[in-house]
Amino acid sequence: MIAADPGRVLAEVFGYDSFRGEQEAIVRHVIAGGDAVVLMPTGGGKSICYQIPALCREGTGIVLSPLVALMHDQVAALRLVGVRAAALNSAMDPAERQRVAAAYRAGELDVLYLAPERLSAPGTVELLDEGRIALFAIDEAHCVSQWGHDFRPDYLRLGALAERWPEVPRIALTATATPETHREITERLHLERARHFVSSFDRPNIRYRIEPKGQVRKQLIDFIRGEHSGEAGIVYALSRKRVEQTAAALRDAGIDAVAYHAGLPAEERLEAQTRFLREDGVVVVATIAFGMGIDKPDVRFVAHIDLPKSVEGYYQETGRAGRDGLPSEAWMAYGLADVVQQRQFIEGGGGDQAAQASQLRHLNQMLALCESTSCRRVFLLRYFGESREEACGNCDVCLNPPRLWDATVPAQKLLSTIIRTGRERGRTYAAGQHIDVLRGVGSERVTQMRLDELSTWGIGTDLSVQQWRGIVRHLLATGLLESQGEYGVLVPTEAANAVLRGQAEVHMREEVLQRAGGRGARGESGAPKRSAAAADLTPEQAELFERLRAWRASEARKQGVPGYVVFNDATLAALAVHRPARPQELTEISGIGQVKLDRYGEAVLEVLAAG
């Protein structure tokens, strides 16, 4: 397909009236043969930035993506709107790969997806030389960053594209990049002459909530049941065992949940991913092996029950919620044990000193986000180099401002205890032992080490164990303490001296496990909470919306694709509101282009008429 006008392609193929943000500038720049680096948040419409140029330039657009498991759905979505798309990867049988190669040579493909490692496979470079390349799109470009959160060695070889095909425009795209990662993308992919397009990283439809970890599975179940019952979501856990246990606990609580991690058999992973993508209301519990490139628009929440390793990872994972722009939530519970565990992983991971220092820096920044007493969104945007002063009004800190208390004296007590156990007993301990000293909790070990003879013994009985652990966590987050070694022993930093001398104060949030406010599962009438897409519909419109969803589910099953590939929820909601009665009126609905009108128009009009 070769079309001259990108606006016309946007309307006729993808069914949208206008570009968003800098999409049009990016598209026209690449069509004209320019290189581009695009930093745009998840759900911001990155794929349009290379798909339309691939349709407007002669040849085939080559998309390099690490998402072999999702290429089928990406290709299916393009084919449904009339784009000649295919993938070439190791999961295909030889005969199918030969058919795709023949179609590429013959100029019969608009878009071809390849995994980066595919370029190293024998014959791939020669195959590309046998056809005409419209452009190279390097998706998830942050994977080239060796100090980033998701480094992939195969991405380092993509810099050679500039030398092998110097006349072919290249566009590198990512949803998460600090200024440091941005520089690495530019340098390693040899995009020094590229034009850079940096959109706002803000996702105003996502509400951020972070709370201390107590009975985390109960907290998670209460969160899902109370606020997202029957809605699709992703729950991230750190270990495979924790993933399986959490998925089982959710199922026992009546929540439709599946587990996903790299240790499961391939068929189980595929089944879990397929159910999540193609059925409504499925919750997937996963390690971070799941999620990159997930294009499901109606994920209403992302939950973390363990502390992420970095702010970049957290932001990318939470960005998988609400890609349709409708209200969604990012919820996390974290505790001191998370910090200790993460530090153990870093120190025992075998990396060199520079790598460990980078990982610890990432962890400390993640801790600072959790312990922040100011707007979460302001913190996140500043982290990615975006200046914003005003609070967002849509995070837990803005909606329920934390009550702060002067923790200077308790901090001094804790620091003094740590110093005294080291100086007077010649030992260093993890948090639990110091808290026992402060609270005067005796044990055989305490007696053996004569810890009950310390001057700080029992001076902290006014605070609970949970509050003391919160103080430890806060001092770690603010750089007054360090956690070292396999057992997470606590060591004061140089900065702690000012607190001990009374020259600096410590103010922190009160420990509150349950907070008032937030969206409830039921309104005052007791009726179940509607899905986000149907939230503003009248009862009659909501009923029509549900019938359209039922039709979509049936149609998606017939074609073996996710429901959102047929139409997303926002398109169904618009149909329920405007109730078009003629084919031409359907094209006025966002998301319905000519191909989908031809394919589904008659059936949609029948559903609307039956209402």
FIRORO-70097 format. One record per residue (C-alpha): x, y, z; residue in three letters. Coordinates in steps of 0.001 Angstrom, whole numbers. Example, Ala and Ser with C-alpha at 12.3 -4.5 7.8 and 13.67 -1.06 7.14 Angstrom:
<romis>
<romi <12300,-4500,7800>,'ala'>
<romi <13670,-1060,7140>,'ser'>
</romis>
This chain:
<romis>
<romi <0,0,0>,'met'>
<romi <1403,3416,-952>,'ile'>
<romi <-642,6438,92>,'ala'>
<romi <522,10017,-192>,'ala'>
<romi <-1461,11790,2508>,'asp'>
<romi <-891,10636,6117>,'pro'>
<romi <-4083,12328,7340>,'gly'>
<romi <-6114,10341,4852>,'arg'>
<romi <-4424,7097,5947>,'val'>
<romi <-5175,7928,9581>,'leu'>
<romi <-8868,8393,8819>,'ala'>
<romi <-9490,5655,6250>,'glu'>
<romi <-7281,2905,7678>,'val'>
<romi <-7257,3555,11423>,'phe'>
<romi <-10541,5438,11768>,'gly'>
<romi <-9263,8535,13618>,'tyr'>
<romi <-10124,12113,12707>,'asp'>
<romi <-6913,13752,13843>,'ser'>
<romi <-3407,13053,15111>,'phe'>
<romi <-2545,13389,18790>,'arg'>
<romi <249,15531,20156>,'gly'>
<romi <3353,15349,18001>,'glu'>
<romi <2233,12304,16000>,'gln'>
<romi <1719,14270,12785>,'glu'>
<romi <5106,16019,13008>,'ala'>
<romi <6831,12668,13606>,'ile'>
<romi <4966,10940,10778>,'val'>
<romi <5746,13666,8232>,'arg'>
<romi <9402,13829,9313>,'his'>
<romi <9896,10073,8815>,'val'>
<romi <7949,10027,5530>,'ile'>
<romi <10371,12686,4270>,'ala'>
<romi <13267,10363,5093>,'gly'>
<romi <14362,11760,8459>,'gly'>
<romi <15540,9775,11480>,'asp'>
<romi <13670,10225,14763>,'ala'>
<romi <13945,9438,18453>,'val'>
<romi <10487,9330,20037>,'val'>
<romi <9873,9373,23781>,'leu'>
<romi <6156,8992,24358>,'met'>
<romi <4246,7481,27304>,'pro'>
<romi <2583,4078,27078>,'thr'>
<romi <-775,4531,25369>,'gly'>
<romi <403,7726,23658>,'gly'>
<romi <126,6260,20155>,'gly'>
<romi <3726,5341,19270>,'lys'>
<romi <2764,2661,16744>,'ser'>
<romi <993,5214,14510>,'ile'>
<romi <4324,7039,14239>,'cys'>
<romi <5883,4216,12217>,'tyr'>
<romi <2861,2410,10783>,'gln'>
<romi <1622,5375,8752>,'ile'>
<romi <5090,6199,7324>,'pro'>
<romi <5410,2520,6367>,'ala'>
<romi <2160,2869,4384>,'leu'>
<romi <3160,6179,2812>,'cys'>
<romi <6712,5271,1709>,'arg'>
<romi <7673,2774,-944>,'glu'>
<romi <8720,-619,363>,'gly'>
<romi <8151,-2492,3620>,'thr'>
<romi <8437,-1015,7097>,'gly'>
<romi <10697,-3252,9224>,'ile'>
<romi <9656,-3187,12895>,'val'>
<romi <12242,-4520,15344>,'leu'>
<romi <10468,-5605,18504>,'ser'>
<romi <11423,-7982,21347>,'pro'>
<romi <7856,-9212,21627>,'leu'>
<romi <7831,-12498,19709>,'val'>
<romi <4930,-13852,21798>,'ala'>
<romi <2737,-10873,20836>,'leu'>
<romi <3618,-10498,17170>,'met'>
<romi <634,-12614,16123>,'his'>
<romi <-1845,-10197,17726>,'asp'>
<romi <2,-7134,16414>,'gln'>
<romi <-78,-8544,12893>,'val'>
<romi <-3738,-9581,13239>,'ala'>
<romi <-4720,-6065,14359>,'ala'>
<romi <-3058,-4521,11290>,'leu'>
<romi <-4590,-7040,8912>,'arg'>
<romi <-8056,-6272,10280>,'leu'>
<romi <-7685,-2661,9077>,'val'>
<romi <-6374,-3728,5673>,'gly'>
<romi <-2612,-3424,6239>,'val'>
<romi <-507,-6172,4649>,'arg'>
<romi <1446,-7223,7730>,'ala'>
<romi <3493,-10282,8704>,'ala'>
<romi <6083,-11438,11229>,'ala'>
<romi <9237,-13478,10889>,'leu'>
<romi <10381,-15243,14038>,'asn'>
<romi <11644,-18514,15465>,'ser'>
<romi <8176,-19590,16638>,'ala'>
<romi <7024,-20060,13024>,'met'>
<romi <7447,-23279,11062>,'asp'>
<romi <9885,-23242,8097>,'pro'>
<romi <7150,-23293,5461>,'ala'>
<romi <5442,-20250,6965>,'glu'>
<romi <8751,-18383,7174>,'arg'>
<romi <9353,-19127,3504>,'gln'>
<romi <5912,-17746,2558>,'arg'>
<romi <6581,-14526,4478>,'val'>
<romi <10040,-14179,2907>,'ala'>
<romi <8570,-14649,-574>,'ala'>
<romi <5887,-12008,111>,'ala'>
<romi <8553,-9562,1285>,'tyr'>
<romi <10723,-10120,-1807>,'arg'>
<romi <7698,-9582,-4027>,'ala'>
<romi <6850,-6263,-2347>,'gly'>
<romi <3559,-7618,-1004>,'glu'>
<romi <4062,-6510,2628>,'leu'>
<romi <3514,-3078,4162>,'asp'>
<romi <4921,-4002,7600>,'val'>
<romi <7227,-6842,8678>,'leu'>
<romi <7945,-7554,12357>,'tyr'>
<romi <11319,-9001,13363>,'leu'>
<romi <12903,-9680,16747>,'ala'>
<romi <16305,-7940,17140>,'pro'>
<romi <18102,-11278,17451>,'glu'>
<romi <16619,-12270,14098>,'arg'>
<romi <19040,-9888,12375>,'leu'>
<romi <21889,-12145,13532>,'ser'>
<romi <20274,-15284,12087>,'ala'>
<romi <21866,-16615,8882>,'pro'>
<romi <20274,-15188,5743>,'gly'>
<romi <18202,-12404,7378>,'thr'>
<romi <20373,-9479,6219>,'val'>
<romi <20565,-10999,2736>,'glu'>
<romi <16772,-11368,2686>,'leu'>
<romi <16273,-7700,3596>,'leu'>
<romi <18609,-6718,776>,'asp'>
<romi <16382,-8624,-1677>,'glu'>
<romi <13407,-6355,-1004>,'gly'>
<romi <12816,-2636,-588>,'arg'>
<romi <12899,-1242,2970>,'ile'>
<romi <10659,1746,3712>,'ala'>
<romi <12004,2362,7220>,'leu'>
<romi <13341,712,10353>,'phe'>
<romi <11301,1140,13538>,'ala'>
<romi <13149,161,16731>,'ile'>
<romi <10462,-380,19357>,'asp'>
<romi <11198,-502,23118>,'glu'>
<romi <14446,1338,22344>,'ala'>
<romi <15307,1715,26051>,'his'>
<romi <16438,-1943,25879>,'cys'>
<romi <19707,-649,24407>,'val'>
<romi <20615,1014,27722>,'ser'>
<romi <23121,-1095,29667>,'gln'>
<romi <22307,784,32876>,'trp'>
<romi <18559,712,32307>,'gly'>
<romi <15917,-1564,33776>,'his'>
<romi <15382,-3842,30797>,'asp'>
<romi <18687,-4190,28939>,'phe'>
<romi <18758,-6610,25962>,'arg'>
<romi <22225,-7358,24484>,'pro'>
<romi <20746,-7921,21006>,'asp'>
<romi <19802,-4236,20865>,'tyr'>
<romi <23464,-3200,20873>,'leu'>
<romi <23830,-4641,17367>,'arg'>
<romi <21069,-2415,15988>,'leu'>
<romi <23494,488,15674>,'gly'>
<romi <24849,-1303,12597>,'ala'>
<romi <21627,-523,10693>,'leu'>
<romi <22944,2985,10024>,'ala'>
<romi <26033,1599,8290>,'glu'>
<romi <24346,-1197,6326>,'arg'>
<romi <21359,857,5111>,'trp'>
<romi <22397,4527,5422>,'pro'>
<romi <19586,5801,3169>,'glu'>
<romi <16763,4128,5116>,'val'>
<romi <15136,6314,7812>,'pro'>
<romi <15181,4939,11357>,'arg'>
<romi <12793,5727,14196>,'ile'>
<romi <13551,4625,17766>,'ala'>
<romi <10637,4632,20206>,'leu'>
<romi <10240,4078,23950>,'thr'>
<romi <7819,4886,26738>,'ala'>
<romi <10404,5176,29523>,'thr'>
<romi <13655,7080,29300>,'ala'>
<romi <15489,9223,31788>,'thr'>
<romi <17826,11849,30291>,'pro'>
<romi <20663,9331,30794>,'glu'>
<romi <18845,6562,28896>,'thr'>
<romi <17838,9054,26203>,'his'>
<romi <21529,9803,25604>,'arg'>
<romi <22364,6098,25438>,'glu'>
<romi <19649,5459,22841>,'ile'>
<romi <21009,8280,20695>,'thr'>
<romi <24642,7186,20954>,'glu'>
<romi <24307,3393,20726>,'arg'>
<romi <21868,3476,17803>,'leu'>
<romi <23925,6150,15986>,'his'>
<romi <21019,8582,15877>,'leu'>
<romi <23063,11716,16459>,'glu'>
<romi <21458,13402,13435>,'arg'>
<romi <17925,12339,14368>,'ala'>
<romi <15192,14763,15317>,'arg'>
<romi <14049,14208,18893>,'his'>
<romi <10382,14225,19896>,'phe'>
<romi <9822,14156,23657>,'val'>
<romi <6186,14120,24740>,'ser'>
<romi <4945,14677,28249>,'ser'>
<romi <5255,11501,30315>,'phe'>
<romi <2110,12380,32217>,'asp'>
<romi <-750,9879,32189>,'arg'>
<romi <-3448,11946,33946>,'pro'>
<romi <-6002,9127,33803>,'asn'>
<romi <-3888,6919,36099>,'ile'>
<romi <-4286,7331,39855>,'arg'>
<romi <-1164,6411,41859>,'tyr'>
<romi <-1569,4816,45284>,'arg'>
<romi <1205,3457,47523>,'ile'>
<romi <621,2065,51001>,'glu'>
<romi <2603,189,53667>,'pro'>
<romi <2506,-3579,53413>,'lys'>
<romi <598,-5448,56108>,'gly'>
<romi <-1354,-8568,55145>,'gln'>
<romi <-593,-7947,51515>,'val'>
<romi <-2804,-10612,49947>,'arg'>
<romi <-5789,-9414,51947>,'lys'>
<romi <-4944,-5833,50969>,'gln'>
<romi <-4779,-6869,47306>,'leu'>
<romi <-8033,-8824,47410>,'ile'>
<romi <-9823,-5940,49144>,'asp'>
<romi <-8461,-3533,46527>,'phe'>
<romi <-9586,-5640,43557>,'ile'>
<romi <-12964,-6619,45006>,'arg'>
<romi <-13727,-3162,46304>,'gly'>
<romi <-12674,-1059,43364>,'glu'>
<romi <-12084,-3208,40272>,'his'>
<romi <-14407,-6174,40520>,'ser'>
<romi <-14804,-7889,37147>,'gly'>
<romi <-12169,-5678,35497>,'glu'>
<romi <-8904,-6635,33804>,'ala'>
<romi <-5710,-5995,35738>,'gly'>
<romi <-2067,-6976,36164>,'ile'>
<romi <-497,-7884,39516>,'val'>
<romi <3313,-7901,39679>,'tyr'>
<romi <5240,-10018,42190>,'ala'>
<romi <8960,-10542,42571>,'leu'>
<romi <9277,-14347,42613>,'ser'>
<romi <7714,-17193,40678>,'arg'>
<romi <6521,-18870,43873>,'lys'>
<romi <4844,-15651,45002>,'arg'>
<romi <3156,-15307,41612>,'val'>
<romi <1604,-18777,41833>,'glu'>
<romi <551,-18389,45480>,'gln'>
<romi <-1028,-15000,44827>,'thr'>
<romi <-2924,-16194,41745>,'ala'>
<romi <-4270,-19129,43776>,'ala'>
<romi <-5331,-16800,46606>,'ala'>
<romi <-7182,-14543,44156>,'leu'>
<romi <-8986,-17516,42627>,'arg'>
<romi <-9959,-18738,46107>,'asp'>
<romi <-11421,-15265,46682>,'ala'>
<romi <-13580,-15583,43557>,'gly'>
<romi <-11377,-13434,41292>,'ile'>
<romi <-10672,-14793,37798>,'asp'>
<romi <-6855,-14892,37945>,'ala'>
<romi <-4068,-16621,36016>,'val'>
<romi <-341,-16924,36747>,'ala'>
<romi <2465,-16044,34322>,'tyr'>
<romi <6224,-16407,34757>,'his'>
<romi <9172,-17688,32741>,'ala'>
<romi <9336,-20957,34691>,'gly'>
<romi <5931,-22173,33540>,'leu'>
<romi <5645,-24484,30519>,'pro'>
<romi <5291,-22570,27257>,'ala'>
<romi <1732,-23803,26711>,'glu'>
<romi <661,-22561,30157>,'glu'>
<romi <2211,-19151,29549>,'arg'>
<romi <500,-18910,26177>,'leu'>
<romi <-2862,-19922,27653>,'glu'>
<romi <-2548,-17347,30456>,'ala'>
<romi <-1563,-14580,28056>,'gln'>
<romi <-4301,-15513,25598>,'thr'>
<romi <-7001,-15536,28276>,'arg'>
<romi <-5853,-12174,29603>,'phe'>
<romi <-5782,-10579,26140>,'leu'>
<romi <-8960,-12093,24710>,'arg'>
<romi <-11354,-12410,27626>,'glu'>
<romi <-12921,-9648,29681>,'asp'>
<romi <-12135,-9190,33356>,'gly'>
<romi <-9152,-11555,33706>,'val'>
<romi <-6417,-10648,36210>,'val'>
<romi <-2894,-11882,35452>,'val'>
<romi <-378,-12281,38284>,'val'>
<romi <3116,-12137,36851>,'ala'>
<romi <6786,-11431,37230>,'thr'>
<romi <8207,-8623,35116>,'ile'>
<romi <8712,-11221,32355>,'ala'>
<romi <5133,-10299,31407>,'phe'>
<romi <3860,-7088,29965>,'gly'>
<romi <6247,-5377,27549>,'met'>
<romi <4272,-4585,24431>,'gly'>
<romi <934,-5625,25915>,'ile'>
<romi <-1499,-3607,23834>,'asp'>
<romi <-4674,-4386,25787>,'lys'>
<romi <-6353,-985,26175>,'pro'>
<romi <-8830,-1783,28965>,'asp'>
<romi <-6445,-2811,31770>,'val'>
<romi <-8067,-947,34639>,'arg'>
<romi <-5384,-1465,37260>,'phe'>
<romi <-1766,-2480,37751>,'val'>
<romi <-812,-3637,41250>,'ala'>
<romi <2621,-4284,42764>,'his'>
<romi <2827,-6483,45849>,'ile'>
<romi <6628,-6238,45932>,'asp'>
<romi <8839,-3191,45521>,'leu'>
<romi <9942,-2669,41877>,'pro'>
<romi <13670,-2423,41213>,'lys'>
<romi <13552,1045,39709>,'ser'>
<romi <11314,4014,38996>,'val'>
<romi <11720,3296,35257>,'glu'>
<romi <10440,-256,35693>,'gly'>
<romi <7589,901,37921>,'tyr'>
<romi <6522,3599,35476>,'tyr'>
<romi <6620,1302,32477>,'gln'>
<romi <4643,-1388,34302>,'glu'>
<romi <2006,1009,35654>,'thr'>
<romi <1731,2515,32165>,'gly'>
<romi <74,-702,31008>,'arg'>
<romi <-3092,468,32745>,'ala'>
<romi <-5614,2687,30991>,'gly'>
<romi <-4147,2792,27491>,'arg'>
<romi <-7654,3767,26319>,'asp'>
<romi <-7423,6982,28335>,'gly'>
<romi <-10168,5985,30768>,'leu'>
<romi <-9736,6166,34584>,'pro'>
<romi <-7318,3518,35852>,'ser'>
<romi <-5231,2848,38933>,'glu'>
<romi <-1657,2002,39902>,'ala'>
<romi <-1637,450,43395>,'trp'>
<romi <1367,-764,45371>,'met'>
<romi <2083,-2145,48829>,'ala'>
<romi <5672,-2192,50061>,'tyr'>
<romi <7561,-2863,53259>,'gly'>
<romi <10987,-2927,54842>,'leu'>
<romi <11484,-6595,53924>,'ala'>
<romi <11220,-5557,50249>,'asp'>
<romi <14143,-3189,50668>,'val'>
<romi <16310,-5809,52361>,'val'>
<romi <15446,-8421,49737>,'gln'>
<romi <16222,-6107,46825>,'gln'>
<romi <19576,-5151,48330>,'arg'>
<romi <20420,-8832,48802>,'gln'>
<romi <19637,-9487,45127>,'phe'>
<romi <21870,-6600,44063>,'ile'>
<romi <24808,-7518,46291>,'glu'>
<romi <24563,-11206,45426>,'gly'>
<romi <23911,-10717,41736>,'gly'>
<romi <27516,-10975,40630>,'gly'>
<romi <27634,-7634,38837>,'gly'>
<romi <30673,-5409,38946>,'asp'>
<romi <30930,-2484,41351>,'gln'>
<romi <29636,64,38841>,'ala'>
<romi <26600,-2084,38014>,'ala'>
<romi <25788,-2598,41712>,'gln'>
<romi <26125,1118,42380>,'ala'>
<romi <23704,1862,39537>,'ser'>
<romi <21187,-700,40797>,'gln'>
<romi <21387,647,44358>,'leu'>
<romi <20841,4164,43035>,'arg'>
<romi <17722,2973,41192>,'his'>
<romi <16449,1245,44337>,'leu'>
<romi <17010,4319,46505>,'asn'>
<romi <15063,6466,44037>,'gln'>
<romi <12207,3958,44134>,'met'>
<romi <12241,4128,47932>,'leu'>
<romi <12180,7913,47802>,'ala'>
<romi <9021,7763,45665>,'leu'>
<romi <7340,5461,48182>,'cys'>
<romi <8251,7603,51176>,'glu'>
<romi <7467,10912,49478>,'ser'>
<romi <5069,13187,51333>,'thr'>
<romi <4326,15275,48233>,'ser'>
<romi <2526,14593,44938>,'cys'>
<romi <3524,11256,43357>,'arg'>
<romi <3043,12542,39823>,'arg'>
<romi <5290,15559,40351>,'val'>
<romi <8012,13200,41635>,'phe'>
<romi <7634,10857,38640>,'leu'>
<romi <7654,13598,36022>,'leu'>
<romi <10703,15266,37549>,'arg'>
<romi <12464,11916,37523>,'tyr'>
<romi <12032,11797,33753>,'phe'>
<romi <13277,15354,33361>,'gly'>
<romi <9876,17021,33064>,'glu'>
<romi <9286,20094,35203>,'ser'>
<romi <5958,20350,36962>,'arg'>
<romi <5182,22309,40104>,'glu'>
<romi <1438,21977,40651>,'glu'>
<romi <80,18885,42418>,'ala'>
<romi <-1964,16523,40241>,'cys'>
<romi <-5020,15989,42450>,'gly'>
<romi <-5172,12348,41342>,'asn'>
<romi <-2789,10439,43592>,'cys'>
<romi <-3119,9187,47154>,'asp'>
<romi <-1006,12023,48556>,'val'>
<romi <-3167,14685,46866>,'cys'>
<romi <-6491,13028,47616>,'leu'>
<romi <-5649,12041,51201>,'asn'>
<romi <-2739,14234,52314>,'pro'>
<romi <-657,12275,54827>,'pro'>
<romi <-421,13529,58364>,'arg'>
<romi <3211,14205,59154>,'leu'>
<romi <4811,13762,62547>,'trp'>
<romi <8140,14818,63965>,'asp'>
<romi <10149,11586,64072>,'ala'>
<romi <13414,13260,65039>,'thr'>
<romi <13589,11821,68566>,'val'>
<romi <12660,8251,67510>,'pro'>
<romi <15227,8523,64688>,'ala'>
<romi <17871,9587,67204>,'gln'>
<romi <16955,6638,69440>,'lys'>
<romi <17268,4201,66549>,'leu'>
<romi <20563,5648,65288>,'leu'>
<romi <21989,5623,68819>,'ser'>
<romi <21008,1980,69259>,'thr'>
<romi <22698,997,65995>,'ile'>
<romi <25868,2850,66932>,'ile'>
<romi <25958,1413,70472>,'arg'>
<romi <25522,-2211,69386>,'thr'>
<romi <28449,-1751,67062>,'gly'>
<romi <30659,153,69473>,'arg'>
<romi <29865,-1598,72770>,'glu'>
<romi <29085,-5109,71514>,'arg'>
<romi <31233,-5182,68411>,'gly'>
<romi <28307,-6381,66273>,'arg'>
<romi <25953,-5004,63641>,'thr'>
<romi <22382,-6239,63231>,'tyr'>
<romi <19414,-6079,60913>,'ala'>
<romi <16363,-3984,61732>,'ala'>
<romi <14514,-6587,63800>,'gly'>
<romi <17246,-6896,66434>,'gln'>
<romi <17514,-3146,66929>,'his'>
<romi <13742,-2830,67241>,'ile'>
<romi <13759,-5566,69912>,'asp'>
<romi <16357,-3557,71864>,'val'>
<romi <14319,-370,71610>,'leu'>
<romi <11144,-2144,72716>,'arg'>
<romi <12911,-4161,75441>,'gly'>
<romi <11970,-7545,73993>,'val'>
<romi <14084,-10248,75625>,'gly'>
<romi <15333,-13451,74038>,'ser'>
<romi <18085,-15992,74516>,'glu'>
<romi <20224,-14186,71948>,'arg'>
<romi <19643,-10846,73668>,'val'>
<romi <20889,-12335,76943>,'thr'>
<romi <23920,-13955,75312>,'gln'>
<romi <24936,-10687,73614>,'met'>
<romi <24064,-8645,76769>,'arg'>
<romi <21993,-6301,74615>,'leu'>
<romi <19681,-5676,77561>,'asp'>
<romi <22553,-3812,79196>,'glu'>
<romi <22637,-1132,76492>,'leu'>
<romi <21556,2355,77568>,'ser'>
<romi <18902,2378,74807>,'thr'>
<romi <17260,-844,76064>,'trp'>
<romi <13493,-367,76268>,'gly'>
<romi <13438,3358,75430>,'ile'>
<romi <11124,2815,72437>,'gly'>
<romi <8109,1055,73964>,'thr'>
<romi <5856,3970,72961>,'asp'>
<romi <5969,2864,69312>,'leu'>
<romi <4761,-373,67735>,'ser'>
<romi <6992,-2741,65759>,'val'>
<romi <5241,-1578,62613>,'gln'>
<romi <5987,2081,63393>,'gln'>
<romi <9636,1323,64113>,'trp'>
<romi <9934,-551,60832>,'arg'>
<romi <8401,2477,59114>,'gly'>
<romi <11089,4685,60677>,'ile'>
<romi <13823,2330,59451>,'val'>
<romi <12298,2389,55966>,'arg'>
<romi <12122,6184,55967>,'his'>
<romi <15727,6590,57119>,'leu'>
<romi <16844,4207,54368>,'leu'>
<romi <14839,6160,51790>,'ala'>
<romi <16248,9501,52909>,'thr'>
<romi <19848,8302,52975>,'gly'>
<romi <20368,8392,56760>,'leu'>
<romi <20817,4620,56912>,'leu'>
<romi <22308,1975,54643>,'glu'>
<romi <21405,-1696,54557>,'ser'>
<romi <24434,-3893,53895>,'gln'>
<romi <25294,-7524,53381>,'gly'>
<romi <23304,-10723,53097>,'glu'>
<romi <21357,-10074,56322>,'tyr'>
<romi <20559,-6413,55710>,'gly'>
<romi <22553,-5014,58645>,'val'>
<romi <21912,-1322,59300>,'leu'>
<romi <24718,1227,59157>,'val'>
<romi <24272,5003,59708>,'pro'>
<romi <25582,7253,56938>,'thr'>
<romi <27546,10475,57305>,'glu'>
<romi <24282,12415,56909>,'ala'>
<romi <22932,10834,60116>,'ala'>
<romi <25380,12813,62243>,'asn'>
<romi <23376,16019,61813>,'ala'>
<romi <20246,14277,63143>,'val'>
<romi <22123,12840,66115>,'leu'>
<romi <23509,16285,66970>,'arg'>
<romi <20061,17888,66703>,'gly'>
<romi <21064,19949,63674>,'gln'>
<romi <18517,18313,61352>,'ala'>
<romi <14938,17114,61853>,'glu'>
<romi <13170,14036,60538>,'val'>
<romi <9546,14406,59444>,'his'>
<romi <7672,11438,58019>,'met'>
<romi <4181,10268,57273>,'arg'>
<romi <2134,8466,59878>,'glu'>
<romi <1712,4753,59308>,'glu'>
<romi <-1836,4313,58035>,'val'>
<romi <-2682,928,56540>,'leu'>
<romi <-6276,1713,55626>,'gln'>
<romi <-7228,5092,54248>,'arg'>
<romi <-10635,6574,53733>,'ala'>
<romi <-11726,7731,50309>,'gly'>
<romi <-11119,6271,46897>,'gly'>
<romi <-13642,4826,44533>,'arg'>
<romi <-15867,2238,46111>,'gly'>
<romi <-17238,-842,44478>,'ala'>
<romi <-20794,257,44996>,'arg'>
<romi <-22501,3597,45014>,'gly'>
<romi <-25013,4774,47565>,'glu'>
<romi <-27723,2791,45835>,'ser'>
<romi <-25765,-434,46326>,'gly'>
<romi <-25533,-1056,42591>,'ala'>
<romi <-22311,-2626,41309>,'pro'>
<romi <-19718,-176,40019>,'lys'>
<romi <-19772,143,36249>,'arg'>
<romi <-16734,-385,34085>,'ser'>
<romi <-14709,2761,33386>,'ala'>
<romi <-15929,2964,29789>,'ala'>
<romi <-19591,2826,30877>,'ala'>
<romi <-19212,5035,33943>,'ala'>
<romi <-20834,8112,32364>,'asp'>
<romi <-23524,6308,30368>,'leu'>
<romi <-27231,6395,31115>,'thr'>
<romi <-28781,3044,32134>,'pro'>
<romi <-30155,2603,28596>,'glu'>
<romi <-26770,3405,27023>,'gln'>
<romi <-24995,1094,29472>,'ala'>
<romi <-27306,-1763,28493>,'glu'>
<romi <-26543,-1160,24822>,'leu'>
<romi <-22823,-982,25615>,'phe'>
<romi <-22988,-4436,27235>,'glu'>
<romi <-24789,-5898,24212>,'arg'>
<romi <-22122,-4447,21938>,'leu'>
<romi <-19462,-6016,24172>,'arg'>
<romi <-21195,-9393,23916>,'ala'>
<romi <-21268,-9099,20118>,'trp'>
<romi <-17591,-8091,20099>,'arg'>
<romi <-16623,-11083,22262>,'ala'>
<romi <-18403,-13439,19883>,'ser'>
<romi <-16778,-11861,16826>,'glu'>
<romi <-13324,-11931,18439>,'ala'>
<romi <-13673,-15640,19271>,'arg'>
<romi <-14545,-16443,15666>,'lys'>
<romi <-11425,-14672,14431>,'gln'>
<romi <-9113,-15798,17229>,'gly'>
<romi <-8105,-12253,18220>,'val'>
<romi <-8488,-10114,21364>,'pro'>
<romi <-11734,-8150,21602>,'gly'>
<romi <-9958,-4776,21459>,'tyr'>
<romi <-8586,-5688,18009>,'val'>
<romi <-12197,-5628,16754>,'val'>
<romi <-13185,-2413,18615>,'phe'>
<romi <-11959,-956,21882>,'asn'>
<romi <-14256,-31,24777>,'asp'>
<romi <-14136,3676,23969>,'ala'>
<romi <-15483,2983,20459>,'thr'>
<romi <-18280,807,21865>,'leu'>
<romi <-19195,3511,24387>,'ala'>
<romi <-19339,6113,21585>,'ala'>
<romi <-21606,3795,19574>,'leu'>
<romi <-23909,3398,22597>,'ala'>
<romi <-24109,7185,23076>,'val'>
<romi <-24548,8299,19446>,'his'>
<romi <-26431,5229,18119>,'arg'>
<romi <-25650,5752,14419>,'pro'>
<romi <-28320,4332,12131>,'ala'>
<romi <-26583,4393,8720>,'arg'>
<romi <-23211,3111,7502>,'pro'>
<romi <-21839,6585,6787>,'gln'>
<romi <-22650,7676,10346>,'glu'>
<romi <-20483,4839,11662>,'leu'>
<romi <-17374,6410,10113>,'thr'>
<romi <-17904,9429,12378>,'glu'>
<romi <-17173,7216,15391>,'ile'>
<romi <-13507,7277,16453>,'ser'>
<romi <-11845,3926,15722>,'gly'>
<romi <-13994,2951,12722>,'ile'>
<romi <-12184,3286,9392>,'gly'>
<romi <-13288,2102,5976>,'gln'>
<romi <-12003,-1461,6360>,'val'>
<romi <-13750,-1989,9693>,'lys'>
<romi <-16884,-357,8312>,'leu'>
<romi <-16906,-2865,5456>,'asp'>
<romi <-16170,-5769,7772>,'arg'>
<romi <-18389,-5002,10771>,'tyr'>
<romi <-20731,-2168,9799>,'gly'>
<romi <-23810,-4235,9032>,'glu'>
<romi <-23496,-6345,12187>,'ala'>
<romi <-22997,-3290,14421>,'val'>
<romi <-26031,-1555,12940>,'leu'>
<romi <-28095,-4677,13648>,'glu'>
<romi <-27059,-4656,17313>,'val'>
<romi <-27854,-950,17581>,'leu'>
<romi <-31226,-1372,15859>,'ala'>
<romi <-32168,-4288,18106>,'ala'>
<romi <-31723,-1951,21087>,'gly'>
</romis>
